Amino acid sequence: MIYKFKSKAAGDVIMLGANGDQVLALIGKDRTPQGIIEPQQMAPAIAALMAAVVADDAARTAAAQADDATGKPEGISLRQRAWPLVEMMRRALAENQPIVWG
């Protein structure tokens, strides 16, 4: 499945299924084909995503240091995957607009 997040406050954000599932789970939303994030839910959702990003960064750094002398983690991080949606939520919250997906 592909998730397409939309809001009047920002451009669309598209995520592949597994990444969208992960982000929705982190913000406490059901992984359904359609849904909505209301403005009052955005501040806690942003905080949850940022906490998960910090934890993911720490785990990736520790794994990279254990596996490789270069200390550079491989692959795309949660920070990179979640950042567009976090920015969308910040803009939508500032304009009191919901975000829908489907």
N, CA, C and O atoms as a Tinker XYZ file with bonds, in Angstrom:
   408  protein
     1  N      0.837000   -1.166000    0.000000    73     2
     2  CA     0.000000    0.000000    0.000000    64     1     3
     3  C      0.891000    1.242000    0.000000    63     2     4     5
     4  O      1.997000    1.233000    0.541000    81     3
     5  N      0.395000    2.286000   -0.605000    73     3     6
     6  CA     1.076000    3.577000   -0.600000    64     5     7
     7  C      0.196000    4.557000    0.165000    63     6     8     9
     8  O     -1.013000    4.626000   -0.056000    81     7
     9  N      0.810000    5.308000    1.059000    73     7    10
    10  CA     0.095000    6.332000    1.812000    64     9    11
    11  C      0.344000    7.687000    1.174000    63    10    12    13
    12  O      1.484000    8.046000    0.879000    81    11
    13  N     -0.723000    8.431000    0.965000    73    11    14
    14  CA    -0.603000    9.798000    0.463000    64    13    15
    15  C     -1.241000   10.716000    1.502000    63    14    16    17
    16  O     -2.463000   10.759000    1.641000    81    15
    17  N     -0.407000   11.439000    2.221000    73    15    18
    18  CA    -0.855000   12.368000    3.249000    64    17    19
    19  C     -1.114000   13.719000    2.589000    63    18    20    21
    20  O     -0.289000   14.214000    1.821000    81    19
    21  N     -2.284000   14.314000    2.899000    73    19    22
    22  CA    -2.674000   15.575000    2.273000    64    21    23
    23  C     -3.136000   16.562000    3.340000    63    22    24    25
    24  O     -3.743000   16.185000    4.342000    81    23
    25  N     -2.833000   17.835000    3.095000    73    23    26
    26  CA    -3.315000   18.907000    3.946000    64    25    27
    27  C     -3.370000   20.183000    3.129000    63    26    28    29
    28  O     -2.592000   20.367000    2.194000    81    27
    29  N     -4.293000   21.060000    3.485000    73    27    30
    30  CA    -4.369000   22.359000    2.812000    64    29    31
    31  C     -3.185000   23.251000    3.186000    63    30    32    33
    32  O     -2.921000   24.254000    2.523000    81    31
    33  N     -2.478000   22.880000    4.246000    73    31    34
    34  CA    -1.375000   23.696000    4.751000    64    33    35
    35  C     -0.027000   23.375000    4.110000    63    34    36    37
    36  O      0.929000   24.133000    4.278000    81    35
    37  N      0.065000   22.258000    3.377000    73    35    38
    38  CA     1.368000   21.840000    2.835000    64    37    39
    39  C      1.156000   20.955000    1.615000    63    38    40    41
    40  O      0.045000   20.504000    1.338000    81    39
    41  N      2.241000   20.719000    0.899000    73    39    42
    42  CA     2.195000   19.796000   -0.221000    64    41    43
    43  C      2.019000   18.366000    0.266000    63    42    44    45
    44  O      2.216000   18.070000    1.445000    81    43
    45  N      1.651000   17.491000   -0.646000    73    43    46
    46  CA     1.419000   16.089000   -0.302000    64    45    47
    47  C      2.719000   15.384000    0.102000    63    46    48    49
    48  O      3.803000   15.724000   -0.373000    81    47
    49  N      2.584000   14.403000    0.981000    73    47    50
    50  CA     3.696000   13.538000    1.385000    64    49    51
    51  C      3.286000   12.110000    1.042000    63    50    52    53
    52  O      2.219000   11.648000    1.446000    81    51
    53  N      4.133000   11.420000    0.302000    73    51    54
    54  CA     3.844000   10.046000   -0.094000    64    53    55
    55  C      4.853000    9.117000    0.563000    63    54    56    57
    56  O      6.057000    9.371000    0.544000    81    55
    57  N      4.338000    8.026000    1.149000    73    55    58
    58  CA     5.195000    7.018000    1.791000    64    57    59
    59  C      4.791000    5.638000    1.324000    63    58    60    61
    60  O      3.611000    5.357000    1.116000    81    59
    61  N      5.779000    4.785000    1.163000    73    59    62
    62  CA     5.497000    3.390000    0.861000    64    61    63
    63  C      4.884000    2.721000    2.079000    63    62    64    65
    64  O      5.028000    3.214000    3.198000    81    63
    65  N      4.211000    1.618000    1.872000    73    63    66
    66  CA     3.433000    0.947000    2.899000    64    65    67
    67  C      4.134000    0.721000    4.217000    63    66    68    69
    68  O      3.631000    1.142000    5.259000    81    67
    69  N      5.283000    0.067000    4.201000    73    67    70
    70  CA     5.972000   -0.262000    5.452000    64    69    71
    71  C      6.370000    0.997000    6.222000    63    70    72    73
    72  O      6.265000    1.041000    7.447000    81    71
    73  N      6.824000    2.010000    5.504000    73    71    74
    74  CA     7.231000    3.260000    6.160000    64    73    75
    75  C      6.019000    3.999000    6.719000    63    74    76    77
    76  O      6.065000    4.518000    7.835000    81    75
    77  N      4.951000    4.047000    5.954000    73    75    78
    78  CA     3.721000    4.664000    6.432000    64    77    79
    79  C      3.155000    3.933000    7.628000    63    78    80    81
    80  O      2.697000    4.559000    8.584000    81    79
    81  N      3.184000    2.595000    7.580000    73    79    82
    82  CA     2.727000    1.791000    8.716000    64    81    83
    83  C      3.514000    2.129000    9.977000    63    82    84    85
    84  O      2.941000    2.304000   11.053000    81    83
    85  N      4.828000    2.219000    9.832000    73    83    86
    86  CA     5.688000    2.508000   10.977000    64    85    87
    87  C      5.370000    3.876000   11.571000    63    86    88    89
    88  O      5.237000    4.009000   12.788000    81    87
    89  N      5.248000    4.877000   10.732000    73    87    90
    90  CA     4.983000    6.233000   11.215000    64    89    91
    91  C      3.611000    6.316000   11.879000    63    90    92    93
    92  O      3.465000    6.933000   12.933000    81    91
    93  N      2.612000    5.697000   11.263000    73    91    94
    94  CA     1.278000    5.723000   11.858000    64    93    95
    95  C      1.265000    5.016000   13.215000    63    94    96    97
    96  O      0.626000    5.486000   14.156000    81    95
    97  N      1.960000    3.904000   13.311000    73    95    98
    98  CA     2.034000    3.195000   14.593000    64    97    99
    99  C      2.708000    4.068000   15.651000    63    98   100   101
   100  O      2.278000    4.087000   16.804000    81    99
   101  N      3.749000    4.781000   15.268000    73    99   102
   102  CA     4.468000    5.629000   16.219000    64   101   103
   103  C      3.609000    6.771000   16.746000    63   102   104   105
   104  O      3.780000    7.199000   17.888000    81   103
   105  N      2.688000    7.268000   15.926000    73   103   106
   106  CA     1.841000    8.378000   16.386000    64   105   107
   107  C      0.509000    7.888000   16.953000    63   106   108   109
   108  O     -0.361000    8.688000   17.300000    81   107
   109  N      0.360000    6.562000   17.043000    73   107   110
   110  CA    -0.824000    5.997000   17.674000    64   109   111
   111  C     -2.058000    5.925000   16.792000    63   110   112   113
   112  O     -3.182000    5.879000   17.292000    81   111
   113  N     -1.854000    5.915000   15.491000    73   111   114
   114  CA    -2.966000    5.814000   14.551000    64   113   115
   115  C     -3.049000    4.401000   13.993000    63   114   116   117
   116  O     -2.036000    3.718000   13.844000    81   115
   117  N     -4.267000    3.971000   13.687000    73   115   118
   118  CA    -4.458000    2.674000   13.050000    64   117   119
   119  C     -3.916000    2.722000   11.628000    63   118   120   121
   120  O     -4.024000    3.734000   10.935000    81   119
   121  N     -3.343000    1.624000   11.220000    73   119   122
   122  CA    -2.780000    1.533000    9.866000    64   121   123
   123  C     -3.892000    1.121000    8.908000    63   122   124   125
   124  O     -3.990000   -0.034000    8.495000    81   123
   125  N     -4.718000    2.092000    8.570000    73   123   126
   126  CA    -5.860000    1.865000    7.711000    64   125   127
   127  C     -5.650000    2.568000    6.370000    63   126   128   129
   128  O     -4.820000    3.472000    6.275000    81   127
   129  N     -6.380000    2.172000    5.347000    73   127   130
   130  CA    -6.222000    2.815000    4.041000    64   129   131
   131  C     -6.581000    4.299000    4.032000    63   130   132   133
   132  O     -6.085000    5.056000    3.197000    81   131
   133  N     -7.449000    4.718000    4.966000    73   131   134
   134  CA    -7.833000    6.123000    5.053000    64   133   135
   135  C     -7.867000    6.552000    6.512000    63   134   136   137
   136  O     -8.165000    5.755000    7.401000    81   135
   137  N     -7.559000    7.817000    6.742000    73   135   138
   138  CA    -7.600000    8.309000    8.105000    64   137   139
   139  C     -7.364000    9.802000    8.160000    63   138   140   141
   140  O     -7.190000   10.467000    7.139000    81   139
   141  N     -7.363000   10.312000    9.385000    73   139   142
   142  CA    -7.196000   11.749000    9.595000    64   141   143
   143  C     -6.382000   11.992000   10.860000    63   142   144   145
   144  O     -6.492000   11.262000   11.845000    81   143
   145  N     -5.577000   13.024000   10.805000    73   143   146
   146  CA    -4.865000   13.517000   11.988000    64   145   147
   147  C     -5.425000   14.916000   12.230000    63   146   148   149
   148  O     -5.214000   15.827000   11.429000    81   147
   149  N     -6.131000   15.075000   13.325000    73   147   150
   150  CA    -6.730000   16.363000   13.667000    64   149   151
   151  C     -5.656000   17.287000   14.244000    63   150   152   153
   152  O     -4.674000   16.809000   14.811000    81   151
   153  N     -5.831000   18.604000   14.105000    73   151   154
   154  CA    -4.829000   19.541000   14.625000    64   153   155
   155  C     -4.476000   19.325000   16.100000    63   154   156   157
   156  O     -3.312000   19.459000   16.474000    81   155
   157  N     -5.461000   18.991000   16.943000    73   155   158
   158  CA    -5.173000   18.798000   18.366000    64   157   159
   159  C     -4.343000   17.540000   18.623000    63   158   160   161
   160  O     -3.787000   17.387000   19.710000    81   159
   161  N     -4.249000   16.646000   17.651000    73   159   162
   162  CA    -3.447000   15.426000   17.782000    64   161   163
   163  C     -2.009000   15.613000   17.289000    63   162   164   165
   164  O     -1.163000   14.744000   17.499000    81   163
   165  N     -1.737000   16.729000   16.642000    73   163   166
   166  CA    -0.445000   16.899000   15.972000    64   165   167
   167  C      0.727000   17.141000   16.911000    63   166   168   169
   168  O      1.801000   16.578000   16.698000    81   167
   169  N      0.556000   17.957000   17.938000    73   167   170
   170  CA     1.675000   18.214000   18.862000    64   169   171
   171  C      2.150000   16.918000   19.520000    63   170   172   173
   172  O      3.354000   16.661000   19.534000    81   171
   173  N      1.246000   16.087000   20.070000    73   171   174
   174  CA     1.709000   14.810000   20.625000    64   173   175
   175  C      2.302000   13.883000   19.558000    63   174   176   177
   176  O      3.238000   13.134000   19.836000    81   175
   177  N      1.758000   13.936000   18.347000    73   175   178
   178  CA     2.280000   13.093000   17.273000    64   177   179
   179  C      3.699000   13.520000   16.884000    63   178   180   181
   180  O      4.567000   12.676000   16.661000    81   179
   181  N      3.923000   14.812000   16.806000    73   179   182
   182  CA     5.268000   15.322000   16.497000    64   181   183
   183  C      6.238000   14.910000   17.592000    63   182   184   185
   184  O      7.347000   14.463000   17.303000    81   183
   185  N      5.829000   15.057000   18.850000    73   183   186
   186  CA     6.693000   14.676000   19.969000    64   185   187
   187  C      7.015000   13.185000   19.928000    63   186   188   189
   188  O      8.154000   12.791000   20.179000    81   187
   189  N      6.024000   12.354000   19.615000    73   187   190
   190  CA     6.251000   10.901000   19.539000    64   189   191
   191  C      7.214000   10.557000   18.413000    63   190   192   193
   192  O      8.102000    9.723000   18.586000    81   191
   193  N      7.041000   11.195000   17.263000    73   191   194
   194  CA     7.950000   10.927000   16.147000    64   193   195
   195  C      9.366000   11.386000   16.465000    63   194   196   197
   196  O     10.325000   10.679000   16.156000    81   195
   197  N      9.511000   12.547000   17.072000    73   195   198
   198  CA    10.846000   13.043000   17.383000    64   197   199
   199  C     11.528000   12.169000   18.437000    63   198   200   201
   200  O     12.740000   11.965000   18.366000    81   199
   201  N     10.786000   11.656000   19.399000    73   199   202
   202  CA    11.363000   10.740000   20.383000    64   201   203
   203  C     11.818000    9.448000   19.707000    63   202   204   205
   204  O     12.883000    8.921000   20.029000    81   203
   205  N     11.020000    8.940000   18.776000    73   203   206
   206  CA    11.399000    7.732000   18.041000    64   205   207
   207  C     12.613000    7.980000   17.157000    63   206   208   209
   208  O     13.459000    7.100000   16.998000    81   207
   209  N     12.700000    9.169000   16.584000    73   207   210
   210  CA    13.849000    9.523000   15.745000    64   209   211
   211  C     15.133000    9.546000   16.574000    63   210   212   213
   212  O     16.165000    9.029000   16.146000    81   211
   213  N     15.061000   10.147000   17.761000    73   211   214
   214  CA    16.236000   10.201000   18.645000    64   213   215
   215  C     16.676000    8.790000   19.024000    63   214   216   217
   216  O     17.868000    8.485000   19.005000    81   215
   217  N     15.727000    7.937000   19.365000    73   215   218
   218  CA    16.054000    6.552000   19.729000    64   217   219
   219  C     16.640000    5.802000   18.537000    63   218   220   221
   220  O     17.598000    5.044000   18.687000    81   219
   221  N     16.070000    6.010000   17.367000    73   219   222
   222  CA    16.575000    5.353000   16.157000    64   221   223
   223  C     17.987000    5.836000   15.826000    63   222   224   225
   224  O     18.847000    5.031000   15.468000    81   223
   225  N     18.230000    7.141000   15.944000    73   223   226
   226  CA    19.572000    7.681000   15.684000    64   225   227
   227  C     20.602000    7.058000   16.618000    63   226   228   229
   228  O     21.695000    6.688000   16.188000    81   227
   229  N     20.253000    6.943000   17.892000    73   227   230
   230  CA    21.172000    6.358000   18.866000    64   229   231
   231  C     21.443000    4.889000   18.556000    63   230   232   233
   232  O     22.585000    4.436000   18.636000    81   231
   233  N     20.407000    4.152000   18.205000    73   231   234
   234  CA    20.576000    2.730000   17.872000    64   233   235
   235  C     21.409000    2.558000   16.611000    63   234   236   237
   236  O     22.251000    1.662000   16.543000    81   235
   237  N     21.187000    3.398000   15.622000    73   235   238
   238  CA    21.949000    3.306000   14.364000    64   237   239
   239  C     23.425000    3.647000   14.593000    63   238   240   241
   240  O     24.313000    3.009000   14.030000    81   239
   241  N     23.669000    4.650000   15.417000    73   239   242
   242  CA    25.052000    5.034000   15.715000    64   241   243
   243  C     25.766000    3.921000   16.468000    63   242   244   245
   244  O     26.907000    3.584000   16.153000    81   243
   245  N     25.099000    3.357000   17.455000    73   243   246
   246  CA    25.697000    2.264000   18.225000    64   245   247
   247  C     25.962000    1.049000   17.338000    63   246   248   249
   248  O     27.010000    0.412000   17.455000    81   247
   249  N     25.029000    0.728000   16.463000    73   247   250
   250  CA    25.200000   -0.418000   15.567000    64   249   251
   251  C     26.333000   -0.170000   14.580000    63   250   252   253
   252  O     27.109000   -1.076000   14.273000    81   251
   253  N     26.423000    1.051000   14.089000    73   251   254
   254  CA    27.478000    1.375000   13.128000    64   253   255
   255  C     28.847000    1.316000   13.790000    63   254   256   257
   256  O     29.808000    0.844000   13.183000    81   255
   257  N     28.945000    1.786000   15.013000    73   255   258
   258  CA    30.225000    1.753000   15.713000    64   257   259
   259  C     30.636000    0.331000   16.045000    63   258   260   261
   260  O     31.825000    0.012000   16.056000    81   259
   261  N     29.676000   -0.512000   16.313000    73   259   262
   262  CA    29.980000   -1.904000   16.624000    64   261   263
   263  C     30.370000   -2.686000   15.372000    63   262   264   265
   264  O     31.213000   -3.581000   15.433000    81   263
   265  N     29.755000   -2.347000   14.235000    73   263   266
   266  CA    29.961000   -3.106000   13.004000    64   265   267
   267  C     31.065000   -2.573000   12.104000    63   266   268   269
   268  O     31.666000   -3.323000   11.335000    81   267
   269  N     31.325000   -1.288000   12.201000    73   267   270
   270  CA    32.184000   -0.680000   11.189000    64   269   271
   271  C     33.043000    0.412000   11.832000    63   270   272   273
   272  O     32.551000    1.208000   12.633000    81   271
   273  N     34.281000    0.441000   11.487000    73   271   274
   274  CA    35.190000    1.444000   12.039000    64   273   275
   275  C     34.868000    2.851000   11.535000    63   274   276   277
   276  O     35.289000    3.831000   12.150000    81   275
   277  N     34.126000    2.969000   10.422000    73   275   278
   278  CA    33.809000    4.295000    9.895000    64   277   279
   279  C     32.746000    5.004000   10.717000    63   278   280   281
   280  O     32.696000    6.234000   10.719000    81   279
   281  N     31.902000    4.267000   11.407000    73   279   282
   282  CA    30.866000    4.870000   12.228000    64   281   283
   283  C     29.732000    5.485000   11.450000    63   282   284   285
   284  O     28.962000    6.272000   12.000000    81   283
   285  N     29.610000    5.142000   10.167000    73   283   286
   286  CA    28.546000    5.692000    9.338000    64   285   287
   287  C     27.446000    4.648000    9.160000    63   286   288   289
   288  O     27.680000    3.595000    8.567000    81   287
   289  N     26.242000    4.936000    9.671000    73   287   290
   290  CA    25.148000    3.977000    9.490000    64   289   291
   291  C     24.728000    3.885000    8.027000    63   290   292   293
   292  O     24.830000    4.854000    7.274000    81   291
   293  N     24.259000    2.715000    7.643000    73   291   294
   294  CA    23.823000    2.505000    6.268000    64   293   295
   295  C     22.314000    2.596000    6.174000    63   294   296   297
   296  O     21.612000    2.439000    7.173000    81   295
   297  N     21.821000    2.845000    4.993000    73   295   298
   298  CA    20.383000    2.880000    4.765000    64   297   299
   299  C     19.771000    4.212000    5.135000    63   298   300   301
   300  O     20.451000    5.139000    5.573000    81   299
   301  N     18.484000    4.276000    4.949000    73   299   302
   302  CA    17.741000    5.502000    5.224000    64   301   303
   303  C     17.207000    5.448000    6.645000    63   302   304   305
   304  O     16.606000    4.456000    7.057000    81   303
   305  N     17.426000    6.500000    7.374000    73   303   306
   306  CA    17.034000    6.532000    8.787000    64   305   307
   307  C     15.568000    6.932000    8.951000    63   306   308   309
   308  O     14.935000    7.446000    8.029000    81   307
   309  N     15.058000    6.681000   10.139000    73   307   310
   310  CA    13.708000    7.119000   10.469000    64   309   311
   311  C     13.610000    8.635000   10.364000    63   310   312   313
   312  O     12.586000    9.168000    9.936000    81   311
   313  N     14.667000    9.321000   10.750000    73   311   314
   314  CA    14.696000   10.790000   10.655000    64   313   315
   315  C     14.410000   11.239000    9.224000    63   314   316   317
   316  O     13.603000   12.141000    8.998000    81   315
   317  N     15.075000   10.608000    8.264000    73   315   318
   318  CA    14.886000   10.979000    6.864000    64   317   319
   319  C     13.485000   10.620000    6.369000    63   318   320   321
   320  O     12.892000   11.360000    5.584000    81   319
   321  N     12.965000    9.502000    6.823000    73   319   322
   322  CA    11.644000    9.066000    6.370000    64   321   323
   323  C     10.519000    9.887000    6.996000    63   322   324   325
   324  O      9.527000   10.188000    6.332000    81   323
   325  N     10.667000   10.248000    8.263000    73   323   326
   326  CA     9.593000   10.931000    8.992000    64   325   327
   327  C      9.605000   12.446000    8.813000    63   326   328   329
   328  O      8.577000   13.098000    8.993000    81   327
   329  N     10.756000   13.008000    8.462000    73   327   330
   330  CA    10.890000   14.466000    8.427000    64   329   331
   331  C      9.837000   15.166000    7.568000    63   330   332   333
   332  O      9.274000   16.161000    8.026000    81   331
   333  N      9.539000   14.705000    6.348000    73   331   334
   334  CA     8.510000   15.397000    5.562000    64   333   335
   335  C      7.144000   15.430000    6.256000    63   334   336   337
   336  O      6.436000   16.434000    6.183000    81   335
   337  N      6.781000   14.350000    6.918000    73   335   338
   338  CA     5.492000   14.319000    7.615000    64   337   339
   339  C      5.526000   15.211000    8.855000    63   338   340   341
   340  O      4.531000   15.864000    9.170000    81   339
   341  N      6.646000   15.247000    9.554000    73   339   342
   342  CA     6.778000   16.139000   10.714000    64   341   343
   343  C      6.616000   17.593000   10.268000    63   342   344   345
   344  O      5.908000   18.369000   10.908000    81   343
   345  N      7.267000   17.947000    9.184000    73   343   346
   346  CA     7.143000   19.319000    8.669000    64   345   347
   347  C      5.713000   19.611000    8.241000    63   346   348   349
   348  O      5.207000   20.708000    8.480000    81   347
   349  N      5.056000   18.644000    7.610000    73   347   350
   350  CA     3.658000   18.816000    7.227000    64   349   351
   351  C      2.796000   19.036000    8.463000    63   350   352   353
   352  O      1.929000   19.910000    8.469000    81   351
   353  N      3.029000   18.248000    9.509000    73   351   354
   354  CA     2.249000   18.407000   10.738000    64   353   355
   355  C      2.485000   19.771000   11.375000    63   354   356   357
   356  O      1.544000   20.386000   11.877000    81   355
   357  N      3.708000   20.248000   11.363000    73   355   358
   358  CA     4.002000   21.575000   11.932000    64   357   359
   359  C      3.255000   22.666000   11.176000    63   358   360   361
   360  O      2.680000   23.567000   11.784000    81   359
   361  N      3.265000   22.583000    9.859000    73   359   362
   362  CA     2.564000   23.587000    9.055000    64   361   363
   363  C      1.051000   23.477000    9.249000    63   362   364   365
   364  O      0.364000   24.487000    9.398000    81   363
   365  N      0.545000   22.260000    9.247000    73   363   366
   366  CA    -0.892000   22.057000    9.417000    64   365   367
   367  C     -1.344000   22.531000   10.800000    63   366   368   369
   368  O     -2.413000   23.128000   10.932000    81   367
   369  N     -0.544000   22.271000   11.816000    73   367   370
   370  CA    -0.868000   22.716000   13.168000    64   369   371
   371  C     -0.902000   24.244000   13.227000    63   370   372   373
   372  O     -1.802000   24.825000   13.833000    81   371
   373  N      0.075000   24.887000   12.602000    73   371   374
   374  CA     0.133000   26.349000   12.597000    64   373   375
   375  C     -1.088000   26.961000   11.912000    63   374   376   377
   376  O     -1.532000   28.047000   12.286000    81   375
   377  N     -1.628000   26.267000   10.914000    73   375   378
   378  CA    -2.793000   26.771000   10.184000    64   377   379
   379  C     -4.100000   26.117000   10.633000    63   378   380   381
   380  O     -5.157000   26.354000   10.048000    81   379
   381  N     -4.014000   25.285000   11.687000    73   379   382
   382  CA    -5.182000   24.591000   12.232000    64   381   383
   383  C     -5.928000   23.786000   11.157000    63   382   384   385
   384  O     -7.155000   23.827000   11.070000    81   383
   385  N     -5.165000   23.065000   10.353000    73   383   386
   386  CA    -5.715000   22.241000    9.282000    64   385   387
   387  C     -5.458000   20.768000    9.572000    63   386   388   389
   388  O     -4.394000   20.425000   10.086000    81   387
   389  N     -6.400000   19.895000    9.257000    73   387   390
   390  CA    -6.170000   18.465000    9.453000    64   389   391
   391  C     -5.281000   17.896000    8.347000    63   390   392   393
   392  O     -5.073000   18.519000    7.306000    81   391
   393  N     -4.771000   16.711000    8.602000    73   391   394
   394  CA    -4.043000   15.939000    7.587000    64   393   395
   395  C     -4.858000   14.661000    7.365000    63   394   396   397
   396  O     -5.252000   13.992000    8.320000    81   395
   397  N     -5.100000   14.338000    6.117000    73   395   398
   398  CA    -5.819000   13.115000    5.798000    64   397   399
   399  C     -4.910000   12.231000    4.960000    63   398   400   401
   400  O     -3.986000   12.713000    4.305000    81   399
   401  N     -5.181000   10.942000    4.990000    73   399   402
   402  CA    -4.472000   10.032000    4.083000    64   401   403
   403  C     -5.477000    9.085000    3.462000    63   402   404   405
   404  O     -6.553000    8.832000    4.005000    81   403
   405  N     -5.100000    8.583000    2.334000    73   403   406
   406  CA    -5.972000    7.647000    1.636000    64   405   407
   407  C     -5.694000    7.611000    0.162000    63   406   408
   408  O     -6.346000    6.869000   -0.572000    81   407
